[in-house]
Amino acid sequence: MSTDQLVAARPPISVKRPWRPHGHGHLRRSDFRWGIAFIVPYAAVLFAFILYPFGYALWMASKPSLYADLIADAH
């Protein structure tokens, strides 16, 4: 058995990219709208439960008088 037979036994390798239908990879307008419709609720929850409290904490931390009020409050 020679190496020529081994090389010839494997399937040919194609250097061309596989054929794709025209417009593949781009969303149609209705698909884009559905995508936005599914992303908006997730973005709202992210804002409501993560970004807003974090921003509120930073805003409160920027007021030094609130630290004095916190220390003075014994409860």
mmCIF file of the N, C-alpha and C atoms, coordinates in Angstrom:
data_MODEL
# 
_entry.id   MODEL 
# 
loop_
_atom_site.group_PDB 
_atom_site.id 
_atom_site.type_symbol 
_atom_site.label_atom_id 
_atom_site.label_alt_id 
_atom_site.label_comp_id 
_atom_site.label_asym_id 
_atom_site.label_entity_id 
_atom_site.label_seq_id 
_atom_site.pdbx_PDB_ins_code 
_atom_site.Cartn_x 
_atom_site.Cartn_y 
_atom_site.Cartn_z 
_atom_site.occupancy 
_atom_site.B_iso_or_equiv 
_atom_site.pdbx_formal_charge 
_atom_site.auth_seq_id 
_atom_site.auth_comp_id 
_atom_site.auth_asym_id 
_atom_site.auth_atom_id 
_atom_site.pdbx_PDB_model_num 
ATOM 1   N N  . MET A 1 1  ? 0.854   -1.170 0.000  1.00 0.00 ? 1  MET A N  1 
ATOM 2   C CA . MET A 1 1  ? 0.000   0.000  0.000  1.00 0.00 ? 1  MET A CA 1 
ATOM 3   C C  . MET A 1 1  ? 0.900   1.234  0.000  1.00 0.00 ? 1  MET A C  1 
ATOM 4   N N  . SER A 1 2  ? 0.669   2.104  -0.908 1.00 0.00 ? 2  SER A N  1 
ATOM 5   C CA . SER A 1 2  ? 1.503   3.300  -0.992 1.00 0.00 ? 2  SER A CA 1 
ATOM 6   C C  . SER A 1 2  ? 0.748   4.491  -0.421 1.00 0.00 ? 2  SER A C  1 
ATOM 7   N N  . THR A 1 3  ? 1.467   5.575  -0.204 1.00 0.00 ? 3  THR A N  1 
ATOM 8   C CA . THR A 1 3  ? 0.832   6.776  0.336  1.00 0.00 ? 3  THR A CA 1 
ATOM 9   C C  . THR A 1 3  ? -0.110  7.414  -0.662 1.00 0.00 ? 3  THR A C  1 
ATOM 10  N N  . ASP A 1 4  ? 0.095   7.176  -1.941 1.00 0.00 ? 4  ASP A N  1 
ATOM 11  C CA . ASP A 1 4  ? -0.825  7.722  -2.948 1.00 0.00 ? 4  ASP A CA 1 
ATOM 12  C C  . ASP A 1 4  ? -2.221  7.155  -2.777 1.00 0.00 ? 4  ASP A C  1 
ATOM 13  N N  . GLN A 1 5  ? -2.313  5.895  -2.410 1.00 0.00 ? 5  GLN A N  1 
ATOM 14  C CA . GLN A 1 5  ? -3.614  5.282  -2.206 1.00 0.00 ? 5  GLN A CA 1 
ATOM 15  C C  . GLN A 1 5  ? -4.301  5.853  -0.966 1.00 0.00 ? 5  GLN A C  1 
ATOM 16  N N  . LEU A 1 6  ? -3.535  6.145  0.075  1.00 0.00 ? 6  LEU A N  1 
ATOM 17  C CA . LEU A 1 6  ? -4.122  6.741  1.274  1.00 0.00 ? 6  LEU A CA 1 
ATOM 18  C C  . LEU A 1 6  ? -4.646  8.141  1.017  1.00 0.00 ? 6  LEU A C  1 
ATOM 19  N N  . VAL A 1 7  ? -3.891  8.913  0.270  1.00 0.00 ? 7  VAL A N  1 
ATOM 20  C CA . VAL A 1 7  ? -4.312  10.281 -0.039 1.00 0.00 ? 7  VAL A CA 1 
ATOM 21  C C  . VAL A 1 7  ? -5.546  10.253 -0.924 1.00 0.00 ? 7  VAL A C  1 
ATOM 22  N N  . ALA A 1 8  ? -5.595  9.335  -1.864 1.00 0.00 ? 8  ALA A N  1 
ATOM 23  C CA . ALA A 1 8  ? -6.723  9.264  -2.779 1.00 0.00 ? 8  ALA A CA 1 
ATOM 24  C C  . ALA A 1 8  ? -7.971  8.719  -2.093 1.00 0.00 ? 8  ALA A C  1 
ATOM 25  N N  . ALA A 1 9  ? -7.839  8.040  -0.970 1.00 0.00 ? 9  ALA A N  1 
ATOM 26  C CA . ALA A 1 9  ? -8.976  7.423  -0.309 1.00 0.00 ? 9  ALA A CA 1 
ATOM 27  C C  . ALA A 1 9  ? -9.839  8.427  0.439  1.00 0.00 ? 9  ALA A C  1 
ATOM 28  N N  . ARG A 1 10 ? -9.286  9.534  0.864  1.00 0.00 ? 10 ARG A N  1 
ATOM 29  C CA . ARG A 1 10 ? -10.101 10.494 1.612  1.00 0.00 ? 10 ARG A CA 1 
ATOM 30  C C  . ARG A 1 10 ? -10.905 11.374 0.648  1.00 0.00 ? 10 ARG A C  1 
ATOM 31  N N  . PRO A 1 11 ? -12.017 11.927 1.119  1.00 0.00 ? 11 PRO A N  1 
ATOM 32  C CA . PRO A 1 11 ? -12.859 12.751 0.230  1.00 0.00 ? 11 PRO A CA 1 
ATOM 33  C C  . PRO A 1 11 ? -12.143 14.058 -0.121 1.00 0.00 ? 11 PRO A C  1 
ATOM 34  N N  . PRO A 1 12 ? -12.456 14.614 -1.264 1.00 0.00 ? 12 PRO A N  1 
ATOM 35  C CA . PRO A 1 12 ? -11.805 15.870 -1.662 1.00 0.00 ? 12 PRO A CA 1 
ATOM 36  C C  . PRO A 1 12 ? -12.214 17.018 -0.732 1.00 0.00 ? 12 PRO A C  1 
ATOM 37  N N  . ILE A 1 13 ? -11.285 17.922 -0.496 1.00 0.00 ? 13 ILE A N  1 
ATOM 38  C CA . ILE A 1 13 ? -11.522 19.081 0.361  1.00 0.00 ? 13 ILE A CA 1 
ATOM 39  C C  . ILE A 1 13 ? -11.928 20.256 -0.518 1.00 0.00 ? 13 ILE A C  1 
ATOM 40  N N  . SER A 1 14 ? -13.020 20.873 -0.185 1.00 0.00 ? 14 SER A N  1 
ATOM 41  C CA . SER A 1 14 ? -13.496 22.018 -0.950 1.00 0.00 ? 14 SER A CA 1 
ATOM 42  C C  . SER A 1 14 ? -12.999 23.298 -0.303 1.00 0.00 ? 14 SER A C  1 
ATOM 43  N N  . VAL A 1 15 ? -12.444 24.175 -1.091 1.00 0.00 ? 15 VAL A N  1 
ATOM 44  C CA . VAL A 1 15 ? -11.978 25.463 -0.579 1.00 0.00 ? 15 VAL A CA 1 
ATOM 45  C C  . VAL A 1 15 ? -13.047 26.534 -0.737 1.00 0.00 ? 15 VAL A C  1 
ATOM 46  N N  . LYS A 1 16 ? -14.125 26.195 -1.420 1.00 0.00 ? 16 LYS A N  1 
ATOM 47  C CA . LYS A 1 16 ? -15.218 27.142 -1.581 1.00 0.00 ? 16 LYS A CA 1 
ATOM 48  C C  . LYS A 1 16 ? -16.103 27.125 -0.346 1.00 0.00 ? 16 LYS A C  1 
ATOM 49  N N  . ARG A 1 17 ? -16.659 28.264 -0.021 1.00 0.00 ? 17 ARG A N  1 
ATOM 50  C CA . ARG A 1 17 ? -17.610 28.331 1.091  1.00 0.00 ? 17 ARG A CA 1 
ATOM 51  C C  . ARG A 1 17 ? -18.912 27.666 0.683  1.00 0.00 ? 17 ARG A C  1 
ATOM 52  N N  . PRO A 1 18 ? -19.630 27.113 1.648  1.00 0.00 ? 18 PRO A N  1 
ATOM 53  C CA . PRO A 1 18 ? -20.918 26.496 1.302  1.00 0.00 ? 18 PRO A CA 1 
ATOM 54  C C  . PRO A 1 18 ? -21.906 27.534 0.784  1.00 0.00 ? 18 PRO A C  1 
ATOM 55  N N  . TRP A 1 19 ? -22.770 27.090 -0.110 1.00 0.00 ? 19 TRP A N  1 
ATOM 56  C CA . TRP A 1 19 ? -23.755 27.990 -0.698 1.00 0.00 ? 19 TRP A CA 1 
ATOM 57  C C  . TRP A 1 19 ? -24.822 28.329 0.323  1.00 0.00 ? 19 TRP A C  1 
ATOM 58  N N  . ARG A 1 20 ? -25.179 29.579 0.374  1.00 0.00 ? 20 ARG A N  1 
ATOM 59  C CA . ARG A 1 20 ? -26.258 30.034 1.261  1.00 0.00 ? 20 ARG A CA 1 
ATOM 60  C C  . ARG A 1 20 ? -27.286 30.790 0.434  1.00 0.00 ? 20 ARG A C  1 
ATOM 61  N N  . PRO A 1 21 ? -28.534 30.694 0.820  1.00 0.00 ? 21 PRO A N  1 
ATOM 62  C CA . PRO A 1 21 ? -29.556 31.450 0.091  1.00 0.00 ? 21 PRO A CA 1 
ATOM 63  C C  . PRO A 1 21 ? -29.309 32.955 0.215  1.00 0.00 ? 21 PRO A C  1 
ATOM 64  N N  . HIS A 1 22 ? -29.790 33.683 -0.755 1.00 0.00 ? 22 HIS A N  1 
ATOM 65  C CA . HIS A 1 22 ? -29.626 35.136 -0.748 1.00 0.00 ? 22 HIS A CA 1 
ATOM 66  C C  . HIS A 1 22 ? -30.299 35.747 0.476  1.00 0.00 ? 22 HIS A C  1 
ATOM 67  N N  . GLY A 1 23 ? -29.622 36.640 1.144  1.00 0.00 ? 23 GLY A N  1 
ATOM 68  C CA . GLY A 1 23 ? -30.181 37.305 2.314  1.00 0.00 ? 23 GLY A CA 1 
ATOM 69  C C  . GLY A 1 23 ? -29.964 36.550 3.603  1.00 0.00 ? 23 GLY A C  1 
ATOM 70  N N  . HIS A 1 24 ? -29.265 35.443 3.557  1.00 0.00 ? 24 HIS A N  1 
ATOM 71  C CA . HIS A 1 24 ? -29.011 34.667 4.779  1.00 0.00 ? 24 HIS A CA 1 
ATOM 72  C C  . HIS A 1 24 ? -28.108 35.474 5.710  1.00 0.00 ? 24 HIS A C  1 
ATOM 73  N N  . GLY A 1 25 ? -28.440 35.522 6.974  1.00 0.00 ? 25 GLY A N  1 
ATOM 74  C CA . GLY A 1 25 ? -27.633 36.265 7.928  1.00 0.00 ? 25 GLY A CA 1 
ATOM 75  C C  . GLY A 1 25 ? -28.216 37.627 8.264  1.00 0.00 ? 25 GLY A C  1 
ATOM 76  N N  . HIS A 1 26 ? -29.140 38.090 7.487  1.00 0.00 ? 26 HIS A N  1 
ATOM 77  C CA . HIS A 1 26 ? -29.794 39.363 7.744  1.00 0.00 ? 26 HIS A CA 1 
ATOM 78  C C  . HIS A 1 26 ? -31.232 39.107 8.185  1.00 0.00 ? 26 HIS A C  1 
ATOM 79  N N  . LEU A 1 27 ? -31.649 39.798 9.200  1.00 0.00 ? 27 LEU A N  1 
ATOM 80  C CA . LEU A 1 27 ? -33.008 39.614 9.689  1.00 0.00 ? 27 LEU A CA 1 
ATOM 81  C C  . LEU A 1 27 ? -33.989 40.398 8.832  1.00 0.00 ? 27 LEU A C  1 
ATOM 82  N N  . ARG A 1 28 ? -35.107 39.783 8.597  1.00 0.00 ? 28 ARG A N  1 
ATOM 83  C CA . ARG A 1 28 ? -36.174 40.515 7.928  1.00 0.00 ? 28 ARG A CA 1 
ATOM 84  C C  . ARG A 1 28 ? -36.816 41.469 8.922  1.00 0.00 ? 28 ARG A C  1 
ATOM 85  N N  . ARG A 1 29 ? -37.595 42.387 8.448  1.00 0.00 ? 29 ARG A N  1 
ATOM 86  C CA . ARG A 1 29 ? -38.197 43.406 9.302  1.00 0.00 ? 29 ARG A CA 1 
ATOM 87  C C  . ARG A 1 29 ? -39.056 42.792 10.398 1.00 0.00 ? 29 ARG A C  1 
ATOM 88  N N  . SER A 1 30 ? -39.851 41.791 10.075 1.00 0.00 ? 30 SER A N  1 
ATOM 89  C CA . SER A 1 30 ? -40.713 41.174 11.095 1.00 0.00 ? 30 SER A CA 1 
ATOM 90  C C  . SER A 1 30 ? -39.878 40.419 12.126 1.00 0.00 ? 30 SER A C  1 
ATOM 91  N N  . ASP A 1 31 ? -38.803 39.757 11.686 1.00 0.00 ? 31 ASP A N  1 
ATOM 92  C CA . ASP A 1 31 ? -37.926 39.073 12.634 1.00 0.00 ? 31 ASP A CA 1 
ATOM 93  C C  . ASP A 1 31 ? -37.230 40.066 13.554 1.00 0.00 ? 31 ASP A C  1 
ATOM 94  N N  . PHE A 1 32 ? -36.841 41.185 13.014 1.00 0.00 ? 32 PHE A N  1 
ATOM 95  C CA . PHE A 1 32 ? -36.199 42.221 13.821 1.00 0.00 ? 32 PHE A CA 1 
ATOM 96  C C  . PHE A 1 32 ? -37.175 42.763 14.865 1.00 0.00 ? 32 PHE A C  1 
ATOM 97  N N  . ARG A 1 33 ? -38.420 42.977 14.469 1.00 0.00 ? 33 ARG A N  1 
ATOM 98  C CA . ARG A 1 33 ? -39.425 43.472 15.422 1.00 0.00 ? 33 ARG A CA 1 
ATOM 99  C C  . ARG A 1 33 ? -39.673 42.459 16.537 1.00 0.00 ? 33 ARG A C  1 
ATOM 100 N N  . TRP A 1 34 ? -39.756 41.181 16.202 1.00 0.00 ? 34 TRP A N  1 
ATOM 101 C CA . TRP A 1 34 ? -39.943 40.154 17.227 1.00 0.00 ? 34 TRP A CA 1 
ATOM 102 C C  . TRP A 1 34 ? -38.734 40.099 18.152 1.00 0.00 ? 34 TRP A C  1 
ATOM 103 N N  . GLY A 1 35 ? -37.551 40.273 17.593 1.00 0.00 ? 35 GLY A N  1 
ATOM 104 C CA . GLY A 1 35 ? -36.354 40.293 18.421 1.00 0.00 ? 35 GLY A CA 1 
ATOM 105 C C  . GLY A 1 35 ? -36.375 41.436 19.413 1.00 0.00 ? 35 GLY A C  1 
ATOM 106 N N  . ILE A 1 36 ? -36.765 42.603 18.953 1.00 0.00 ? 36 ILE A N  1 
ATOM 107 C CA . ILE A 1 36 ? -36.882 43.763 19.836 1.00 0.00 ? 36 ILE A CA 1 
ATOM 108 C C  . ILE A 1 36 ? -37.960 43.519 20.886 1.00 0.00 ? 36 ILE A C  1 
ATOM 109 N N  . ALA A 1 37 ? -39.078 42.912 20.478 1.00 0.00 ? 37 ALA A N  1 
ATOM 110 C CA . ALA A 1 37 ? -40.176 42.656 21.413 1.00 0.00 ? 37 ALA A CA 1 
ATOM 111 C C  . ALA A 1 37 ? -39.748 41.705 22.531 1.00 0.00 ? 37 ALA A C  1 
ATOM 112 N N  . PHE A 1 38 ? -38.840 40.790 22.254 1.00 0.00 ? 38 PHE A N  1 
ATOM 113 C CA . PHE A 1 38 ? -38.369 39.883 23.290 1.00 0.00 ? 38 PHE A CA 1 
ATOM 114 C C  . PHE A 1 38 ? -37.244 40.486 24.125 1.00 0.00 ? 38 PHE A C  1 
ATOM 115 N N  . ILE A 1 39 ? -36.491 41.411 23.578 1.00 0.00 ? 39 ILE A N  1 
ATOM 116 C CA . ILE A 1 39 ? -35.366 42.005 24.306 1.00 0.00 ? 39 ILE A CA 1 
ATOM 117 C C  . ILE A 1 39 ? -35.828 43.108 25.248 1.00 0.00 ? 39 ILE A C  1 
ATOM 118 N N  . VAL A 1 40 ? -36.847 43.863 24.885 1.00 0.00 ? 40 VAL A N  1 
ATOM 119 C CA . VAL A 1 40 ? -37.300 45.000 25.692 1.00 0.00 ? 40 VAL A CA 1 
ATOM 120 C C  . VAL A 1 40 ? -37.690 44.589 27.118 1.00 0.00 ? 40 VAL A C  1 
ATOM 121 N N  . PRO A 1 41 ? -38.440 43.523 27.341 1.00 0.00 ? 41 PRO A N  1 
ATOM 122 C CA . PRO A 1 41 ? -38.748 43.149 28.731 1.00 0.00 ? 41 PRO A CA 1 
ATOM 123 C C  . PRO A 1 41 ? -37.498 42.794 29.543 1.00 0.00 ? 41 PRO A C  1 
ATOM 124 N N  . TYR A 1 42 ? -36.549 42.114 28.925 1.00 0.00 ? 42 TYR A N  1 
ATOM 125 C CA . TYR A 1 42 ? -35.312 41.790 29.631 1.00 0.00 ? 42 TYR A CA 1 
ATOM 126 C C  . TYR A 1 42 ? -34.540 43.057 29.990 1.00 0.00 ? 42 TYR A C  1 
ATOM 127 N N  . ALA A 1 43 ? -34.505 44.011 29.084 1.00 0.00 ? 43 ALA A N  1 
ATOM 128 C CA . ALA A 1 43 ? -33.830 45.274 29.360 1.00 0.00 ? 43 ALA A CA 1 
ATOM 129 C C  . ALA A 1 43 ? -34.538 46.037 30.475 1.00 0.00 ? 43 ALA A C  1 
ATOM 130 N N  . ALA A 1 44 ? -35.867 45.989 30.496 1.00 0.00 ? 44 ALA A N  1 
ATOM 131 C CA . ALA A 1 44 ? -36.615 46.671 31.553 1.00 0.00 ? 44 ALA A CA 1 
ATOM 132 C C  . ALA A 1 44 ? -36.341 46.042 32.914 1.00 0.00 ? 44 ALA A C  1 
ATOM 133 N N  . VAL A 1 45 ? -36.279 44.722 32.970 1.00 0.00 ? 45 VAL A N  1 
ATOM 134 C CA . VAL A 1 45 ? -35.984 44.045 34.233 1.00 0.00 ? 45 VAL A CA 1 
ATOM 135 C C  . VAL A 1 45 ? -34.555 44.348 34.670 1.00 0.00 ? 45 VAL A C  1 
ATOM 136 N N  . LEU A 1 46 ? -33.627 44.361 33.740 1.00 0.00 ? 46 LEU A N  1 
ATOM 137 C CA . LEU A 1 46 ? -32.244 44.721 34.057 1.00 0.00 ? 46 LEU A CA 1 
ATOM 138 C C  . LEU A 1 46 ? -32.178 46.119 34.640 1.00 0.00 ? 46 LEU A C  1 
ATOM 139 N N  . PHE A 1 47 ? -32.883 47.050 34.021 1.00 0.00 ? 47 PHE A N  1 
ATOM 140 C CA . PHE A 1 47 ? -32.881 48.418 34.523 1.00 0.00 ? 47 PHE A CA 1 
ATOM 141 C C  . PHE A 1 47 ? -33.536 48.502 35.893 1.00 0.00 ? 47 PHE A C  1 
ATOM 142 N N  . ALA A 1 48 ? -34.678 47.840 36.066 1.00 0.00 ? 48 ALA A N  1 
ATOM 143 C CA . ALA A 1 48 ? -35.442 47.963 37.308 1.00 0.00 ? 48 ALA A CA 1 
ATOM 144 C C  . ALA A 1 48 ? -34.744 47.329 38.499 1.00 0.00 ? 48 ALA A C  1 
ATOM 145 N N  . PHE A 1 49 ? -34.074 46.215 38.293 1.00 0.00 ? 49 PHE A N  1 
ATOM 146 C CA . PHE A 1 49 ? -33.520 45.493 39.431 1.00 0.00 ? 49 PHE A CA 1 
ATOM 147 C C  . PHE A 1 49 ? -32.009 45.613 39.596 1.00 0.00 ? 49 PHE A C  1 
ATOM 148 N N  . ILE A 1 50 ? -31.306 46.120 38.601 1.00 0.00 ? 50 ILE A N  1 
ATOM 149 C CA . ILE A 1 50 ? -29.849 46.216 38.707 1.00 0.00 ? 50 ILE A CA 1 
ATOM 150 C C  . ILE A 1 50 ? -29.358 47.639 38.531 1.00 0.00 ? 50 ILE A C  1 
ATOM 151 N N  . LEU A 1 51 ? -29.668 48.261 37.421 1.00 0.00 ? 51 LEU A N  1 
ATOM 152 C CA . LEU A 1 51 ? -29.111 49.583 37.133 1.00 0.00 ? 51 LEU A CA 1 
ATOM 153 C C  . LEU A 1 51 ? -29.702 50.679 38.014 1.00 0.00 ? 51 LEU A C  1 
ATOM 154 N N  . TYR A 1 52 ? -31.007 50.672 38.223 1.00 0.00 ? 52 TYR A N  1 
ATOM 155 C CA . TYR A 1 52 ? -31.622 51.715 39.047 1.00 0.00 ? 52 TYR A CA 1 
ATOM 156 C C  . TYR A 1 52 ? -31.137 51.657 40.491 1.00 0.00 ? 52 TYR A C  1 
ATOM 157 N N  . PRO A 1 53 ? -31.155 50.504 41.173 1.00 0.00 ? 53 PRO A N  1 
ATOM 158 C CA . PRO A 1 53 ? -30.651 50.482 42.558 1.00 0.00 ? 53 PRO A CA 1 
ATOM 159 C C  . PRO A 1 53 ? -29.166 50.849 42.657 1.00 0.00 ? 53 PRO A C  1 
ATOM 160 N N  . PHE A 1 54 ? -28.380 50.411 41.692 1.00 0.00 ? 54 PHE A N  1 
ATOM 161 C CA . PHE A 1 54 ? -26.963 50.749 41.709 1.00 0.00 ? 54 PHE A CA 1 
ATOM 162 C C  . PHE A 1 54 ? -26.767 52.253 41.539 1.00 0.00 ? 54 PHE A C  1 
ATOM 163 N N  . GLY A 1 55 ? -27.486 52.854 40.625 1.00 0.00 ? 55 GLY A N  1 
ATOM 164 C CA . GLY A 1 55 ? -27.410 54.306 40.434 1.00 0.00 ? 55 GLY A CA 1 
ATOM 165 C C  . GLY A 1 55 ? -27.925 55.066 41.646 1.00 0.00 ? 55 GLY A C  1 
ATOM 166 N N  . TYR A 1 56 ? -28.990 54.559 42.248 1.00 0.00 ? 56 TYR A N  1 
ATOM 167 C CA . TYR A 1 56 ? -29.544 55.200 43.450 1.00 0.00 ? 56 TYR A CA 1 
ATOM 168 C C  . TYR A 1 56 ? -28.542 55.139 44.605 1.00 0.00 ? 56 TYR A C  1 
ATOM 169 N N  . ALA A 1 57 ? -27.858 54.000 44.745 1.00 0.00 ? 57 ALA A N  1 
ATOM 170 C CA . ALA A 1 57 ? -26.846 53.871 45.795 1.00 0.00 ? 57 ALA A CA 1 
ATOM 171 C C  . ALA A 1 57 ? -25.689 54.831 45.557 1.00 0.00 ? 57 ALA A C  1 
ATOM 172 N N  . LEU A 1 58 ? -25.259 54.973 44.323 1.00 0.00 ? 58 LEU A N  1 
ATOM 173 C CA . LEU A 1 58 ? -24.187 55.929 44.029 1.00 0.00 ? 58 LEU A CA 1 
ATOM 174 C C  . LEU A 1 58 ? -24.630 57.355 44.298 1.00 0.00 ? 58 LEU A C  1 
ATOM 175 N N  . TRP A 1 59 ? -25.884 57.672 43.969 1.00 0.00 ? 59 TRP A N  1 
ATOM 176 C CA . TRP A 1 59 ? -26.402 59.015 44.215 1.00 0.00 ? 59 TRP A CA 1 
ATOM 177 C C  . TRP A 1 59 ? -26.455 59.294 45.720 1.00 0.00 ? 59 TRP A C  1 
ATOM 178 N N  . MET A 1 60 ? -26.923 58.314 46.498 1.00 0.00 ? 60 MET A N  1 
ATOM 179 C CA . MET A 1 60 ? -26.987 58.501 47.952 1.00 0.00 ? 60 MET A CA 1 
ATOM 180 C C  . MET A 1 60 ? -25.586 58.578 48.557 1.00 0.00 ? 60 MET A C  1 
ATOM 181 N N  . ALA A 1 61 ? -24.632 57.828 48.033 1.00 0.00 ? 61 ALA A N  1 
ATOM 182 C CA . ALA A 1 61 ? -23.268 57.841 48.559 1.00 0.00 ? 61 ALA A CA 1 
ATOM 183 C C  . ALA A 1 61 ? -22.571 59.158 48.284 1.00 0.00 ? 61 ALA A C  1 
ATOM 184 N N  . SER A 1 62 ? -23.082 59.932 47.354 1.00 0.00 ? 62 SER A N  1 
ATOM 185 C CA . SER A 1 62 ? -22.446 61.211 47.034 1.00 0.00 ? 62 SER A CA 1 
ATOM 186 C C  . SER A 1 62 ? -22.844 62.323 48.003 1.00 0.00 ? 62 SER A C  1 
ATOM 187 N N  . LYS A 1 63 ? -23.788 62.050 48.894 1.00 0.00 ? 63 LYS A N  1 
ATOM 188 C CA . LYS A 1 63 ? -24.223 63.050 49.873 1.00 0.00 ? 63 LYS A CA 1 
ATOM 189 C C  . LYS A 1 63 ? -23.648 62.702 51.247 1.00 0.00 ? 63 LYS A C  1 
ATOM 190 N N  . PRO A 1 64 ? -22.615 63.415 51.704 1.00 0.00 ? 64 PRO A N  1 
ATOM 191 C CA . PRO A 1 64 ? -21.995 63.103 52.998 1.00 0.00 ? 64 PRO A CA 1 
ATOM 192 C C  . PRO A 1 64 ? -22.944 63.290 54.185 1.00 0.00 ? 64 PRO A C  1 
ATOM 193 N N  . SER A 1 65 ? -23.936 64.142 54.072 1.00 0.00 ? 65 SER A N  1 
ATOM 194 C CA . SER A 1 65 ? -24.850 64.362 55.193 1.00 0.00 ? 65 SER A CA 1 
ATOM 195 C C  . SER A 1 65 ? -25.652 63.099 55.519 1.00 0.00 ? 65 SER A C  1 
ATOM 196 N N  . LEU A 1 66 ? -25.869 62.229 54.546 1.00 0.00 ? 66 LEU A N  1 
ATOM 197 C CA . LEU A 1 66 ? -26.612 61.000 54.797 1.00 0.00 ? 66 LEU A CA 1 
ATOM 198 C C  . LEU A 1 66 ? -25.835 60.044 55.702 1.00 0.00 ? 66 LEU A C  1 
ATOM 199 N N  . TYR A 1 67 ? -24.493 60.097 55.649 1.00 0.00 ? 67 TYR A N  1 
ATOM 200 C CA . TYR A 1 67 ? -23.686 59.257 56.538 1.00 0.00 ? 67 TYR A CA 1 
ATOM 201 C C  . TYR A 1 67 ? -23.879 59.692 57.995 1.00 0.00 ? 67 TYR A C  1 
ATOM 202 N N  . ALA A 1 68 ? -23.910 61.000 58.220 1.00 0.00 ? 68 ALA A N  1 
ATOM 203 C CA . ALA A 1 68 ? -24.130 61.509 59.577 1.00 0.00 ? 68 ALA A CA 1 
ATOM 204 C C  . ALA A 1 68 ? -25.520 61.113 60.076 1.00 0.00 ? 68 ALA A C  1 
ATOM 205 N N  . ASP A 1 69 ? -26.518 61.189 59.214 1.00 0.00 ? 69 ASP A N  1 
ATOM 206 C CA . ASP A 1 69 ? -27.872 60.791 59.588 1.00 0.00 ? 69 ASP A CA 1 
ATOM 207 C C  . ASP A 1 69 ? -27.921 59.291 59.926 1.00 0.00 ? 69 ASP A C  1 
ATOM 208 N N  . LEU A 1 70 ? -27.198 58.493 59.190 1.00 0.00 ? 70 LEU A N  1 
ATOM 209 C CA . LEU A 1 70 ? -27.171 57.051 59.428 1.00 0.00 ? 70 LEU A CA 1 
ATOM 210 C C  . LEU A 1 70 ? -26.523 56.722 60.768 1.00 0.00 ? 70 LEU A C  1 
ATOM 211 N N  . ILE A 1 71 ? -25.440 57.379 61.075 1.00 0.00 ? 71 ILE A N  1 
ATOM 212 C CA . ILE A 1 71 ? -24.745 57.140 62.338 1.00 0.00 ? 71 ILE A CA 1 
ATOM 213 C C  . ILE A 1 71 ? -25.576 57.631 63.506 1.00 0.00 ? 71 ILE A C  1 
ATOM 214 N N  . ALA A 1 72 ? -26.269 58.758 63.341 1.00 0.00 ? 72 ALA A N  1 
ATOM 215 C CA . ALA A 1 72 ? -27.066 59.336 64.411 1.00 0.00 ? 72 ALA A CA 1 
ATOM 216 C C  . ALA A 1 72 ? -28.321 58.508 64.709 1.00 0.00 ? 72 ALA A C  1 
ATOM 217 N N  . ASP A 1 73 ? -28.798 57.774 63.730 1.00 0.00 ? 73 ASP A N  1 
ATOM 218 C CA . ASP A 1 73 ? -30.005 56.970 63.908 1.00 0.00 ? 73 ASP A CA 1 
ATOM 219 C C  . ASP A 1 73 ? -29.635 55.688 64.656 1.00 0.00 ? 73 ASP A C  1 
ATOM 220 N N  . ALA A 1 74 ? -30.179 55.486 65.825 1.00 0.00 ? 74 ALA A N  1 
ATOM 221 C CA . ALA A 1 74 ? -29.808 54.347 66.662 1.00 0.00 ? 74 ALA A CA 1 
ATOM 222 C C  . ALA A 1 74 ? -30.598 53.083 66.319 1.00 0.00 ? 74 ALA A C  1 
ATOM 223 N N  . HIS A 1 75 ? -31.590 53.163 65.515 1.00 0.00 ? 75 HIS A N  1 
ATOM 224 C CA . HIS A 1 75 ? -32.428 51.994 65.217 1.00 0.00 ? 75 HIS A CA 1 
ATOM 225 C C  . HIS A 1 75 ? -31.729 51.131 64.290 1.00 0.00 ? 75 HIS A C  1 
# 
